[in-house]
Amino acid sequence: MNTIRLGDEAPNFIAVSTEGKINFHKWLGDSWGILFSHPADYTPVCTTELGMVAKYKDEFERRNVKVIGLSIDSLESHLDWIKDINETQNVTVNFPIIADNDKSISELYDMIHINEHINNTVRSLFIIDPSKKIRLIITYPASTGRNFDEIIRTIDSLQLTEYHRVATPANWKNGDDCLIMPSVTNKEIEELFPKGHTTIKKYFKKTPQPNIS
Ligand code: BEZ
């Protein structure tokens, strides 16, 4: 078993996918990335999740995020199941799905939780930044479909931190005030946050979301 933690470099791998052979790091290039597993092809929750990812293509692209799915099913199975996803979810699947037949990538990313399912990946999801660092990890059980609005929200938060040195408070949503990172010095504040800021406590300073007008 391999343990992956926030801040680690995302392990590289070569994969067979529905869009051909992929060297993961090369495929990511300078983009942010999402690598997510689903338990099995031809299952209802997974069908809705992969359909939803296809529907969110523009949202991911706008944020410079490439998305790739994975399960331990075969390439033939993925290619045939995609027809069902397209038909039932009214989409065209527009991202690669890895066929991890030998479970090598699932094991590399600790996606098989044997006390949950001995032989299938759980719903693991990793957000990876352009320097290939793991920035967010979530794990859901097979029976709970993920909320891709929440995934988009976490990307927005991560990118605000990365590019604007703010954090986001509980239940933050796009447009709400952000929190100035504790690493920002008083000297830097005026220049970095021209929209102004409110000091609630010495350690707790709010500012309007920097990347919107
Ligand atoms: C599903 O995707 O619907 C599913 C997969 C495995 C177990 C339970 C549900």
Boltz pocket constraint, residues with backbone or C-beta under 6 A from the ligand:
constraints:
  - pocket:
      binder: B
      contacts: [[A, 39], [A, 40], [A, 43], [A, 44], [A, 45], [A, 46], [A, 47], [A, 142], [A, 143]]
      max_distance: 6.0
